[in-house]
Amino acid sequence: MKNISLERTVSAQICMAGEKQYSCKEDFKVAKLPFELMLCARKGSFFVTINETTERICEGEAVLVPFNTEYSINTDDGTEICYVALGIYVYYSLRVLSLFDIPTTFKGDEGKSICDICDEIRMLCDISGFTNSRLENAVRLNSDTYKLVSAILQRSIPLLSHDDIMARHEKVSQVLMYIGEHIRESIMQADLSELLLMSPDSFYRLFKNLIGVAPKDFIISEKLRSAREMLVMTDMPIGEISALMGYDNQLYFSALFRKKYGICPKEYKKETARIV
């Protein structure tokens, strides 16, 4: 069994970024999102409610909405919000921020620094077309992404279970990475067991003991996670997303999605259409 270097598997990507302007007061609620969402007050202020806790975010301050968390926003007149949605993973599927007790609000110099980073990320994401500076902008965007992650982690405290979770995922790192790279294909348990030079039965017991679910259930969960991201981040029809994940029967895909998230894909796409 050969583990994949931890340093080679950490990935941080920007899922989406942009800005919203509100000429009058607005109040709205957004369903659980498949990524972490940083909201920055560029102008004015807004109230954000996360897990029944309400905070006022003023100009130059930021708030982090955790993964898979419903939130609501109440804006003042003339509010401008910059938002950046990001995913930070290790071994393809393990969310880095799930291993930490992370802060939700960032104020003072810290808040201003995060707002500046997010605003530059938004600007870089807006740049399109093939230009001479495209490569330079891509490097800057990658650098800013990791700066943002670093700023979040500086005030975060590792959970007591941090080391145990990492150790368990490391033992099947090859398998997790393989699943991630082939998530749109049909993945057989026998193929996964061969990666670790184990019999299918022994591999099944090892994987379930380490990750907490059977390999088949984990693969389904990851397919649905990828599908949920596409529902939020793209305009692709549900049928096309279903087919990409290997489900030719859209009704079956929708049933799996509802069982996992308690809502059908069509309703979820509608509820998350307005990110900020």
Stockholm file with secondary structure:
# STOCKHOLM 1.0

chainA/1-276         MKNISLERTVSAQICMAGEKQYSCKEDFKVAKLPFELMLCARKGSFFVTINETTERICEGEAVLVPFNTEYSINTDDGTEICYVALGIYVYYSLRVLSLFDIPTTFKGDEGKSICDICDEIRMLCDISGFTNSRLENAVRLNSDTYKLVSAILQRSIPLLSHDDIMARHEKVSQVLMYIGEHIRESIMQADLSELLLMSPDSFYRLFKNLIGVAPKDFIISEKLRSAREMLVMTDMPIGEISALMGYDNQLYFSALFRKKYGICPKEYKKETARIV
#=GR chainA/1-276 SS CCCCCHHHHCEEEEEEEEEEEESSCEEEEECCCSSEEEEEEEESEEEEEETTEEEEEETTCEEEECTTCCEEEEECTTEEEEEEEEEEEETTTEEGGGGEECCSEECHHHHHHHHHHHHHHHHHHHCCSCCTTHHHHHHHHHHHHHHHHHHHHHTCEECTTHHHHHHHHHHTHHHHHHHHHTTTSCCCHHHHHHHTTCCHHHHHHHHHHHHSSCHHHHHHHHHHHHHHHHHHHCCCCHHHHHHHTTCSCHHHHHHHHHHHHSSCHHHHHHHTSCCC
#=GC SS_cons         CCCCCHHHHCEEEEEEEEEEEESSCEEEEECCCSSEEEEEEEESEEEEEETTEEEEEETTCEEEECTTCCEEEEECTTEEEEEEEEEEEETTTEEGGGGEECCSEECHHHHHHHHHHHHHHHHHHHCCSCCTTHHHHHHHHHHHHHHHHHHHHHTCEECTTHHHHHHHHHHTHHHHHHHHHTTTSCCCHHHHHHHTTCCHHHHHHHHHHHHSSCHHHHHHHHHHHHHHHHHHHCCCCHHHHHHHTTCSCHHHHHHHHHHHHSSCHHHHHHHTSCCC
//
